[in-house]
Amino acid sequence: MKIKGNILLSGVALAALLVTSCSEFDIRELNDTPREGYLFSRALANEYEILAKKLHNKYTDEFDASHFAVKGIQAATGETPLPEDPRRWDIPDSQRTGLQEARNRLIFALEKSGVKGGRHIAPQVAAEAQVAFDCLVEEKSESWSRPELSTCEKLFKDRLIQLEKIVADQAPTFVIEFGFNSHVLSADATKMLDEVAKVAENLDLHVVNVIGNTDHVGGRKHNLILSQRRAEAVSHYLVKKGVDSRRITAFGAGEKEGPEVAPKNRNVVIQIH
């Protein structure tokens, strides 16, 4: 505002100037930061740099430009920042629910089965999917529409579908361990089976093979029955968690091959094909 012919910066203008300086600094730091860590982290840093520069140069959206530049710096140094949480953005409830569901699908595809998750088996596609989602969330929070809204949304949907297909082709395997001469599910076992149920729900066209095993202690007939009971215990729990019983094939394989008697052989192996 003007006072006696002099131009003074209002508090808002001064804050905007400071934020502009911060965003420029953050983007410059991201640009200069060596890419470390695994391939996903490097790709993620590059994608966040593109998004931050677009917000800064094209839309002068300094707050969000700085925010995504910082996420890029985190990725460049080997960290793994998560996709944006729509609940933390000023987005109408009517749109937030759909975004939250999309985020859940994305995180599942990124993290599924640990080393077989999308971050590891398709790092570039995974990075593009995450940053496109963040771009979509940022756009949805704006009070006015930008052309990028449809672009980000389309790119996110395309990359998510691509990523889900890639990870679906990697048949995940889970191992549920049991106590000696027992077919009772432990707390750790049920926790893992909860995750298995989520995987099976996402891969709804796949078959779930449940194979019970035992060690060599006891007679063969006893162990065959025990292995079957272990397989049935797992199968029943998965059905209780919503997995269609028609998709499950459960059987006991008896004693695990090999001379050793070890706790690791007292298990059920679950394969989703």
Backbone bond lengths (Angstrom), bond angles and torsions (degrees), N, CA, C in turn:
res aa  C-N    CA-C-N  psi(-1)  N-CA   C-N-CA  omega(-1)  CA-C   N-CA-C  phi
1 M - - - 1.455 - - 1.514 109.46 -
2 K 1.328 116.51 160.63 1.464 120.84 -176.16 1.520 110.30 -103.19
3 I 1.383 116.73 135.75 1.462 122.72 175.15 1.521 107.53 -134.29
4 K 1.340 114.25 117.48 1.470 119.43 177.78 1.524 111.58 51.09
5 G 1.283 115.23 46.56 1.452 120.29 173.71 1.514 114.86 78.67
6 N 1.321 118.95 -7.62 1.461 121.37 178.63 1.528 109.97 -98.89
7 I 1.296 116.74 143.11 1.468 121.69 179.10 1.520 108.30 -94.03
8 L 1.332 114.99 119.29 1.458 120.11 179.03 1.522 109.42 -112.15
9 L 1.276 115.71 144.78 1.464 120.09 176.38 1.514 109.62 -81.68
10 S 1.318 116.81 126.63 1.458 120.15 173.44 1.517 108.74 -71.48
11 G 1.350 115.68 167.49 1.460 119.52 178.28 1.510 111.91 -58.69
12 V 1.337 116.24 -39.17 1.463 120.05 -179.08 1.514 110.35 -66.32
13 A 1.331 115.95 -44.45 1.459 119.64 -179.07 1.521 111.10 -64.76
14 L 1.333 115.45 -40.71 1.459 119.23 178.85 1.524 110.91 -63.74
15 A 1.337 115.88 -42.00 1.465 119.88 178.31 1.522 110.45 -61.70
16 A 1.349 115.47 -41.95 1.461 119.51 179.41 1.523 110.97 -62.07
17 L 1.337 115.58 -40.27 1.460 119.64 179.18 1.523 111.00 -63.33
18 L 1.336 115.96 -42.55 1.458 120.14 179.79 1.519 111.32 -64.55
19 V 1.349 116.00 -41.30 1.461 119.68 179.59 1.518 110.58 -64.89
20 T 1.361 115.59 -39.30 1.456 119.62 177.83 1.521 110.42 -58.69
21 S 1.330 115.27 -44.74 1.459 119.75 178.60 1.523 110.78 -62.06
22 C 1.345 116.22 -40.36 1.465 120.37 -179.99 1.521 111.01 -64.53
23 S 1.334 116.74 -45.36 1.459 119.58 -177.84 1.522 110.94 -64.66
24 E 1.342 116.80 -40.13 1.459 119.89 177.19 1.529 110.63 -62.36
25 F 1.326 115.57 -41.85 1.462 120.03 179.00 1.522 110.72 -64.25
26 D 1.353 117.34 -45.10 1.462 121.06 -178.34 1.522 111.09 -63.75
27 I 1.334 116.57 -42.17 1.463 119.86 179.79 1.522 110.39 -66.13
28 R 1.317 116.72 -40.91 1.462 120.55 178.39 1.531 110.47 -64.27
29 E 1.340 115.92 -40.66 1.466 119.36 178.24 1.518 111.03 -64.52
30 L 1.329 116.81 -41.22 1.460 120.67 177.70 1.524 110.39 -62.01
31 N 1.318 115.98 -43.59 1.463 120.57 -179.76 1.527 111.32 -61.01
32 D 1.339 116.08 -35.85 1.468 120.71 -175.60 1.522 113.63 -90.01
33 T 1.329 117.66 -9.42 1.466 120.32 -176.76 1.523 110.80 -78.71
34 P 1.333 118.58 123.24 1.472 120.59 176.85 1.525 110.37 -60.52
35 R 1.318 116.01 141.59 1.466 120.90 179.20 1.525 109.14 -79.72
36 E 1.326 115.82 120.20 1.454 121.37 179.59 1.526 109.39 -119.09
37 G 1.323 115.41 -179.76 1.456 119.45 177.23 1.514 112.32 78.81
38 Y 1.332 115.95 -164.65 1.455 120.34 -176.51 1.525 110.80 -84.62
39 L 1.317 116.82 175.79 1.461 121.83 -169.70 1.520 112.60 -58.73
40 F 1.333 116.61 -37.90 1.466 118.99 -179.40 1.516 110.98 -62.01
41 S 1.322 117.86 -44.99 1.464 121.38 -179.71 1.522 110.95 -59.60
42 R 1.312 116.67 -42.08 1.463 120.44 -179.60 1.529 111.03 -65.62
43 A 1.333 115.00 -45.99 1.464 118.86 179.43 1.520 111.00 -63.75
44 L 1.330 116.34 -38.23 1.461 120.72 -179.48 1.527 110.47 -64.23
45 A 1.321 117.00 -42.09 1.463 120.77 178.29 1.524 110.80 -60.14
46 N 1.323 116.79 -42.78 1.466 120.51 -179.93 1.523 111.63 -64.53
47 E 1.334 116.62 -41.43 1.463 120.16 -179.36 1.529 111.09 -68.06
48 Y 1.327 117.48 -39.49 1.472 119.89 177.47 1.529 111.29 -66.56
49 E 1.310 116.87 -33.16 1.467 119.50 177.48 1.528 110.52 -64.49
50 I 1.320 116.50 -41.88 1.468 120.50 177.60 1.525 110.69 -61.29
51 L 1.334 116.66 -45.30 1.465 120.66 -179.26 1.521 111.00 -65.31
52 A 1.323 117.42 -44.97 1.468 120.97 -178.86 1.521 111.15 -62.04
53 K 1.320 117.57 -42.44 1.466 120.94 179.76 1.523 111.20 -65.61
54 K 1.323 116.52 -37.34 1.468 119.27 178.72 1.521 110.71 -64.92
55 L 1.319 116.89 -45.45 1.465 120.33 179.76 1.524 111.38 -64.58
56 H 1.307 116.69 -35.82 1.471 120.97 -179.14 1.531 111.73 -75.86
57 N 1.322 116.84 -49.48 1.464 120.62 -172.31 1.525 113.43 -80.84
58 K 1.329 116.34 -39.45 1.464 119.44 -173.66 1.515 112.79 -90.10
59 Y 1.343 116.89 -35.71 1.466 119.78 -173.32 1.528 113.13 -118.20
60 T 1.322 117.50 -0.72 1.471 121.94 -176.22 1.535 111.64 45.78
61 D 1.321 115.56 38.17 1.469 121.66 176.83 1.525 107.03 -91.70
62 E 1.320 115.07 83.50 1.455 120.12 -168.59 1.530 113.28 -71.81
63 F 1.330 116.21 -36.44 1.465 119.20 -179.46 1.526 110.63 -60.03
64 D 1.339 115.59 -52.88 1.460 119.36 -177.28 1.523 111.56 -71.17
65 A 1.331 116.97 -33.61 1.467 120.03 176.83 1.523 110.15 -59.92
66 S 1.326 115.95 -44.90 1.465 120.27 178.96 1.528 111.17 -64.96
67 H 1.330 116.13 -40.79 1.469 121.09 -178.99 1.525 110.90 -59.00
68 F 1.330 116.72 -47.74 1.463 119.42 -177.20 1.525 111.87 -76.24
69 A 1.323 117.01 -27.79 1.464 119.04 174.36 1.525 110.51 -64.02
70 V 1.325 116.32 -39.94 1.466 120.41 178.23 1.528 110.49 -64.53
71 K 1.331 117.53 -40.73 1.465 119.77 176.45 1.527 109.97 -62.68
72 G 1.332 116.32 -36.77 1.455 119.94 177.02 1.517 112.19 -64.65
73 I 1.330 116.58 -39.70 1.465 120.78 177.38 1.528 110.00 -63.24
74 Q 1.329 116.26 -41.78 1.465 119.92 177.36 1.527 110.50 -58.64
75 A 1.335 115.87 -46.00 1.462 119.74 -179.91 1.525 111.17 -65.21
76 A 1.330 116.48 -39.80 1.467 120.73 -178.28 1.518 112.12 -62.84
77 T 1.322 116.74 -29.29 1.469 120.76 -179.76 1.527 112.65 -91.24
78 G 1.340 116.10 9.54 1.456 120.07 174.46 1.504 115.54 97.75
79 E 1.339 118.09 0.60 1.459 120.44 176.61 1.532 109.77 -80.18
80 T 1.335 115.72 171.30 1.464 120.31 -179.08 1.522 109.75 -128.06
81 P 1.327 118.01 80.70 1.468 119.69 177.29 1.520 110.60 -64.60
82 L 1.320 116.08 142.28 1.461 121.36 -177.86 1.521 111.24 -83.87
83 P 1.330 117.18 161.59 1.469 119.97 172.85 1.524 110.44 -58.98
84 E 1.314 116.56 153.81 1.459 121.44 -179.08 1.526 111.36 -59.54
85 D 1.327 115.75 145.50 1.461 122.06 175.05 1.528 107.78 -95.36
86 P 1.338 118.71 112.46 1.474 121.19 -177.56 1.522 113.56 -56.47
87 R 1.331 117.63 -24.29 1.462 120.42 -179.38 1.523 111.87 -67.40
88 R 1.304 117.30 -17.63 1.462 121.15 -179.82 1.531 112.58 -94.48
89 W 1.305 116.23 4.47 1.456 120.75 179.84 1.523 109.53 -115.90
90 D 1.309 115.21 155.66 1.467 121.14 179.92 1.523 109.14 -81.67
91 I 1.326 114.62 82.06 1.461 122.24 -176.38 1.522 108.57 -125.29
92 P 1.324 118.57 136.42 1.473 120.86 179.12 1.528 111.58 -56.72
93 D 1.318 116.15 144.47 1.464 121.03 -179.12 1.522 111.92 -56.44
94 S 1.330 116.32 -34.64 1.462 120.51 -177.48 1.527 111.92 -63.01
95 Q 1.328 117.22 -25.45 1.460 121.39 179.93 1.529 112.45 -102.35
96 R 1.328 116.16 -24.00 1.460 119.57 -174.82 1.530 111.91 -66.48
97 T 1.329 117.06 -37.66 1.463 120.09 -177.40 1.521 111.26 -60.22
98 G 1.325 116.14 -47.06 1.460 120.13 179.10 1.518 112.37 -62.50
99 L 1.328 116.02 -38.71 1.463 120.15 178.11 1.525 111.24 -66.48
100 Q 1.333 116.33 -37.78 1.464 119.77 179.83 1.523 110.39 -65.64
101 E 1.321 116.70 -40.40 1.462 120.38 177.75 1.521 110.78 -64.63
102 A 1.337 115.51 -40.65 1.465 119.57 178.14 1.524 110.77 -63.91
103 R 1.323 116.43 -39.44 1.469 120.30 178.28 1.524 111.00 -63.41
104 N 1.322 116.92 -40.79 1.465 120.35 178.62 1.527 110.84 -61.25
105 R 1.327 116.31 -42.70 1.467 120.29 177.74 1.523 110.53 -62.66
106 L 1.327 115.87 -42.60 1.460 120.19 -178.70 1.523 111.32 -63.44
107 I 1.334 116.90 -48.67 1.463 119.96 -178.82 1.525 110.61 -62.50
108 F 1.316 116.62 -38.53 1.463 119.95 177.78 1.525 110.13 -60.32
109 A 1.343 116.59 -45.69 1.466 120.18 -179.70 1.524 111.44 -66.50
110 L 1.324 116.95 -34.48 1.462 120.64 179.71 1.520 112.18 -69.48
111 E 1.337 116.51 -36.55 1.461 120.69 -169.11 1.517 114.48 -108.88
112 K 1.317 118.54 -5.81 1.455 121.78 -172.06 1.526 112.65 -52.09
113 S 1.314 114.97 127.08 1.467 123.06 175.12 1.518 113.17 57.73
114 G 1.319 116.84 30.52 1.466 119.68 173.56 1.514 113.40 63.40
115 V 1.353 116.85 -109.72 1.460 120.52 -175.51 1.514 112.21 -66.92
116 K 1.325 117.95 -13.50 1.454 120.34 177.43 1.518 111.78 -95.67
117 G 1.327 116.98 6.40 1.452 120.67 179.55 1.513 111.98 -70.03
118 G 1.330 115.02 164.87 1.452 120.94 -175.44 1.511 114.40 -59.47
119 R 1.336 117.38 -30.71 1.468 119.55 179.52 1.525 111.49 -59.16
120 H 1.328 116.62 -31.91 1.459 120.63 -174.45 1.526 112.60 -95.46
121 I 1.321 117.64 -38.57 1.463 118.40 -174.37 1.522 112.85 -90.78
122 A 1.327 118.49 -17.17 1.472 121.61 177.69 1.527 108.91 -147.01
123 P 1.330 118.03 66.55 1.470 121.16 -171.50 1.523 114.87 -60.25
124 Q 1.329 117.88 -40.37 1.463 119.48 -178.02 1.524 111.20 -69.49
125 V 1.318 116.52 -45.08 1.468 120.47 178.32 1.524 109.88 -62.54
126 A 1.322 116.89 -42.08 1.467 121.32 179.84 1.521 111.18 -62.71
127 A 1.326 117.29 -42.62 1.464 121.04 179.71 1.526 111.00 -65.14
128 E 1.316 116.80 -42.99 1.462 120.35 179.02 1.523 110.97 -64.34
129 A 1.329 116.84 -38.41 1.463 120.39 178.72 1.521 110.90 -64.37
130 Q 1.333 117.36 -44.48 1.466 120.45 -178.21 1.523 111.57 -65.13
131 V 1.317 118.05 -46.72 1.464 120.10 -177.35 1.525 110.62 -70.54
132 A 1.321 117.89 -34.18 1.464 119.96 175.52 1.526 110.23 -64.01
133 F 1.331 116.73 -38.06 1.466 119.62 176.35 1.521 110.60 -64.29
134 D 1.321 117.04 -46.10 1.467 120.28 178.84 1.520 111.06 -60.43
135 C 1.322 116.07 -39.95 1.463 120.76 176.61 1.525 110.43 -61.10
136 L 1.329 116.29 -42.08 1.461 121.06 179.45 1.525 110.97 -63.76
137 V 1.322 117.26 -44.29 1.463 121.21 178.24 1.523 110.45 -60.81
138 E 1.319 116.38 -45.41 1.465 120.75 179.81 1.525 110.73 -61.14
139 E 1.317 116.67 -42.48 1.463 120.71 -179.82 1.524 111.65 -65.50
140 K 1.327 116.40 -40.37 1.466 120.09 -179.48 1.528 111.91 -64.51
141 S 1.322 116.38 -23.52 1.464 119.79 -179.04 1.521 112.57 -82.31
142 E 1.332 116.96 -11.58 1.464 120.30 -178.92 1.523 110.25 -78.92
143 S 1.323 115.50 146.33 1.470 119.98 179.94 1.516 112.03 -79.82
144 W 1.314 117.12 -10.39 1.463 120.97 177.79 1.521 108.28 -131.31
145 S 1.301 114.84 150.50 1.457 120.03 -173.04 1.524 110.94 -88.45
146 R 1.313 115.29 140.05 1.456 121.51 174.68 1.522 108.72 -111.77
147 P 1.317 116.95 157.10 1.471 119.15 177.29 1.525 112.18 -58.67
148 E 1.349 116.55 -27.69 1.458 120.34 -177.54 1.522 113.09 -66.83
149 L 1.338 117.42 -18.00 1.463 119.38 -177.65 1.516 110.68 -57.18
150 S 1.331 116.56 -52.33 1.457 119.65 -179.94 1.524 110.80 -68.34
151 T 1.339 116.56 -32.80 1.463 120.06 179.14 1.525 110.98 -65.99
152 C 1.333 116.64 -48.20 1.468 120.89 179.29 1.525 110.97 -63.07
153 E 1.317 116.09 -41.84 1.460 120.17 -177.98 1.521 110.93 -64.65
154 K 1.323 116.14 -44.46 1.465 119.90 179.98 1.524 110.81 -65.50
155 L 1.338 116.47 -44.16 1.462 119.66 -179.83 1.524 110.73 -63.02
156 F 1.330 116.51 -42.12 1.461 119.48 179.76 1.520 110.97 -62.13
157 K 1.329 117.29 -47.48 1.464 120.26 -179.19 1.525 111.15 -61.40
158 D 1.336 115.82 -43.05 1.467 119.48 -179.93 1.525 111.25 -62.82
159 R 1.337 116.19 -46.48 1.463 119.76 -177.34 1.528 111.78 -70.43
160 L 1.330 117.21 -35.05 1.463 119.57 179.16 1.521 110.49 -65.52
161 I 1.323 116.72 -45.62 1.466 120.29 178.35 1.526 110.23 -60.81
162 Q 1.326 115.91 -43.18 1.465 120.75 178.57 1.521 111.07 -62.08
163 L 1.323 116.37 -43.84 1.467 120.94 -179.02 1.524 111.32 -66.43
164 E 1.323 116.83 -42.86 1.467 120.43 179.77 1.523 110.98 -62.37
165 K 1.321 116.53 -37.67 1.465 119.61 178.69 1.530 110.77 -66.78
166 I 1.326 115.65 -41.39 1.469 119.59 -179.52 1.524 110.87 -61.98
167 V 1.329 116.95 -48.01 1.468 119.11 -177.46 1.524 111.17 -71.90
168 A 1.342 116.66 -27.64 1.465 119.02 178.20 1.518 111.05 -66.84
169 D 1.340 116.17 -30.28 1.461 120.16 179.72 1.526 112.31 -72.74
170 Q 1.324 116.60 -14.83 1.462 121.12 176.68 1.530 108.10 -93.25
171 A 1.320 116.92 96.99 1.464 120.53 -175.21 1.523 110.50 -62.61
172 P 1.333 118.36 111.26 1.465 120.28 -178.83 1.526 111.94 -74.11
173 T 1.323 115.21 146.59 1.458 122.43 178.29 1.525 109.32 -125.41
174 F 1.314 115.63 135.30 1.466 121.36 179.55 1.524 108.69 -125.70
175 V 1.325 116.25 147.57 1.466 121.36 178.69 1.525 108.64 -123.02
176 I 1.332 115.52 122.36 1.460 122.62 178.59 1.520 108.04 -106.53
177 E 1.313 117.34 119.60 1.462 120.83 -176.99 1.531 111.70 -94.48
178 F 1.337 114.67 151.56 1.468 121.94 -178.58 1.525 110.10 -125.99
179 G 1.332 114.76 160.75 1.450 120.50 174.99 1.517 111.11 -76.68
180 F 1.310 116.10 170.77 1.457 121.37 -178.51 1.526 111.10 -60.22
181 N 1.331 115.36 126.58 1.462 123.38 176.37 1.530 112.48 55.50
182 S 1.337 116.70 33.16 1.465 121.02 -175.71 1.527 110.90 -128.73
183 H 1.330 114.60 148.24 1.463 119.76 172.19 1.533 110.40 -120.34
184 V 1.332 116.09 18.95 1.466 121.65 179.76 1.528 109.45 -87.09
185 L 1.320 115.73 132.56 1.463 120.95 -179.63 1.530 110.58 -75.65
186 S 1.309 116.75 130.66 1.461 121.40 176.90 1.527 109.91 -82.66
187 A 1.323 116.18 172.55 1.471 120.64 177.92 1.524 110.51 -62.55
188 D 1.339 116.81 -40.47 1.467 120.10 178.06 1.523 110.86 -64.65
189 A 1.332 115.94 -37.33 1.460 119.77 -179.81 1.525 111.32 -65.44
190 T 1.330 117.13 -44.73 1.468 119.27 -179.92 1.520 111.21 -66.34
191 K 1.325 116.55 -33.50 1.466 119.83 177.43 1.523 110.44 -63.44
192 M 1.327 116.58 -43.56 1.457 119.74 178.36 1.525 111.06 -68.07
193 L 1.320 116.73 -37.93 1.464 120.01 179.72 1.522 111.51 -66.20
194 D 1.314 117.44 -29.74 1.464 120.02 173.87 1.527 109.89 -60.69
195 E 1.336 116.39 -39.81 1.462 120.69 177.96 1.528 110.53 -69.89
196 V 1.332 116.42 -39.62 1.463 120.32 177.93 1.524 110.39 -59.51
197 A 1.327 116.18 -41.87 1.465 120.52 179.54 1.522 111.07 -61.14
198 K 1.333 116.79 -38.14 1.464 120.51 177.94 1.520 110.88 -66.24
199 V 1.328 116.16 -41.79 1.463 120.23 177.57 1.522 110.12 -61.61
200 A 1.330 115.74 -46.60 1.460 120.39 -178.95 1.522 111.55 -63.04
201 E 1.328 116.30 -35.73 1.460 120.08 178.64 1.523 110.66 -65.40
202 N 1.322 116.38 -40.47 1.458 120.40 -179.74 1.525 111.65 -70.43
203 L 1.336 115.99 -36.70 1.463 121.11 178.44 1.522 108.70 -98.57
204 D 1.331 115.12 65.79 1.463 119.44 -168.04 1.524 114.55 -74.13
205 L 1.319 118.37 -6.70 1.461 120.21 178.32 1.529 111.48 -102.77
206 H 1.318 116.75 7.13 1.453 121.31 -175.74 1.527 111.78 -101.58
207 V 1.331 114.65 154.56 1.460 122.37 178.44 1.524 109.16 -90.24
208 V 1.330 115.71 143.04 1.464 121.52 179.49 1.526 108.57 -109.84
209 N 1.324 116.13 110.70 1.461 121.00 177.12 1.521 109.87 -94.38
210 V 1.333 116.53 127.70 1.462 122.31 -178.88 1.526 107.66 -119.67
211 I 1.336 116.84 113.91 1.463 121.61 -172.91 1.525 109.65 -119.68
212 G 1.330 116.22 115.72 1.453 120.88 179.78 1.514 112.24 -86.86
213 N 1.331 116.53 142.21 1.468 122.07 179.89 1.529 110.58 -134.87
214 T 1.335 115.53 160.45 1.468 121.26 174.53 1.524 108.96 -137.12
215 D 1.345 115.43 170.92 1.462 119.18 170.25 1.532 108.50 -86.21
216 H 1.330 116.88 -166.68 1.465 120.27 -174.97 1.522 113.51 -94.52
217 V 1.322 118.24 3.36 1.458 120.23 179.51 1.527 109.00 -75.31
218 G 1.348 117.08 129.99 1.457 119.95 -179.02 1.518 111.35 98.07
219 G 1.323 115.70 169.82 1.451 120.23 179.78 1.515 112.33 -75.06
220 R 1.318 116.18 159.96 1.462 120.83 -178.04 1.530 111.94 -62.57
221 K 1.339 116.36 -40.75 1.458 119.10 -179.78 1.523 110.70 -63.81
222 H 1.328 115.98 -44.79 1.468 120.64 178.46 1.524 110.58 -59.95
223 N 1.318 116.55 -43.96 1.460 120.30 -177.30 1.524 112.28 -69.25
224 L 1.318 116.37 -33.10 1.459 119.05 177.10 1.529 110.33 -64.71
225 I 1.331 115.92 -43.50 1.468 120.39 177.86 1.525 110.43 -64.71
226 L 1.336 116.75 -42.67 1.461 121.04 179.84 1.529 111.24 -62.41
227 S 1.323 116.31 -41.91 1.467 119.38 179.84 1.526 110.92 -64.64
228 Q 1.337 116.42 -36.83 1.458 120.33 177.87 1.526 110.63 -66.46
229 R 1.320 116.89 -40.88 1.465 120.31 179.15 1.528 111.07 -64.72
230 R 1.321 116.50 -37.34 1.461 119.60 176.76 1.529 110.85 -64.01
231 A 1.321 115.56 -43.91 1.466 119.40 178.60 1.525 110.76 -62.65
232 E 1.322 116.46 -41.08 1.463 120.15 179.92 1.527 111.43 -67.63
233 A 1.328 117.45 -37.37 1.466 120.29 178.52 1.524 110.56 -61.08
234 V 1.323 115.76 -42.68 1.465 120.43 178.39 1.519 110.59 -67.90
235 S 1.318 116.47 -44.82 1.461 121.05 -179.34 1.522 111.38 -60.25
236 H 1.319 117.20 -46.26 1.465 121.27 -179.41 1.526 111.17 -62.74
237 Y 1.318 116.47 -38.07 1.474 119.15 179.63 1.529 110.53 -66.56
238 L 1.329 116.75 -41.66 1.466 120.04 179.27 1.525 111.20 -63.54
239 V 1.325 115.98 -39.94 1.471 119.52 177.54 1.521 110.09 -63.61
240 K 1.325 116.40 -41.35 1.467 120.77 178.15 1.526 110.92 -61.17
241 K 1.340 116.56 -29.39 1.459 121.52 180.00 1.528 112.84 -89.13
242 G 1.328 116.56 6.88 1.455 119.52 171.96 1.514 116.75 106.61
243 V 1.324 118.26 -0.09 1.461 120.14 178.22 1.530 108.86 -77.79
244 D 1.321 116.64 129.49 1.461 121.78 -179.15 1.532 109.43 -62.32
245 S 1.311 116.35 124.85 1.470 120.91 -177.49 1.526 112.06 -61.37
246 R 1.346 116.50 -25.06 1.465 119.84 -179.45 1.525 111.82 -69.84
247 R 1.317 116.99 -16.54 1.463 120.79 179.21 1.526 112.08 -89.62
248 I 1.323 116.65 -10.45 1.464 120.55 -172.59 1.528 111.16 -100.16
249 T 1.317 115.49 130.85 1.460 122.20 170.47 1.523 107.62 -114.85
250 A 1.330 116.37 113.90 1.466 120.39 -175.75 1.527 110.06 -120.65
251 F 1.322 116.34 130.83 1.464 119.52 176.55 1.527 109.94 -154.19
252 G 1.324 114.83 157.98 1.453 120.90 177.49 1.508 110.64 -97.12
253 A 1.322 116.62 129.76 1.465 121.43 -179.44 1.519 112.11 -96.23
254 G 1.337 116.50 -2.88 1.455 119.38 -179.91 1.515 111.97 77.72
255 E 1.344 115.09 -142.84 1.461 120.26 -175.78 1.526 111.47 -72.59
256 K 1.324 115.16 135.00 1.457 121.18 175.96 1.523 108.53 -67.96
257 E 1.315 117.39 134.41 1.457 120.43 -178.84 1.521 110.96 -65.58
258 G 1.318 115.46 146.05 1.461 120.32 -178.74 1.517 110.21 122.92
259 P 1.309 118.41 151.48 1.466 121.64 -174.28 1.519 114.47 -78.47
260 E 1.347 116.68 -21.82 1.459 118.03 -171.41 1.528 111.58 -78.19
261 V 1.328 115.39 152.32 1.457 122.62 171.90 1.518 106.13 -108.13
262 A 1.313 117.19 106.42 1.467 119.97 -172.92 1.519 110.43 -139.34
263 P 1.334 116.81 148.22 1.469 120.38 178.01 1.523 112.81 -56.53
264 K 1.357 116.68 -31.01 1.464 119.36 -177.75 1.528 112.21 -64.31
265 N 1.341 117.37 -18.24 1.459 120.37 178.89 1.527 112.79 -86.26
266 R 1.323 116.96 -8.35 1.466 120.81 178.15 1.523 107.78 -91.78
267 N 1.309 116.42 79.77 1.456 118.22 -171.31 1.513 113.14 -149.65
268 V 1.327 112.97 175.42 1.460 122.21 168.04 1.520 106.86 -125.37
269 V 1.315 116.05 129.21 1.464 121.65 177.15 1.523 108.45 -100.15
270 I 1.324 116.18 128.31 1.467 121.96 179.74 1.521 108.52 -112.78
271 Q 1.313 115.90 124.06 1.464 121.37 178.17 1.523 108.78 -121.00
272 I 1.327 115.70 131.90 1.466 120.83 178.65 1.520 108.19 -112.15
273 H 1.328 116.47 114.24 1.467 121.61 -175.95 1.534 110.50 -114.21
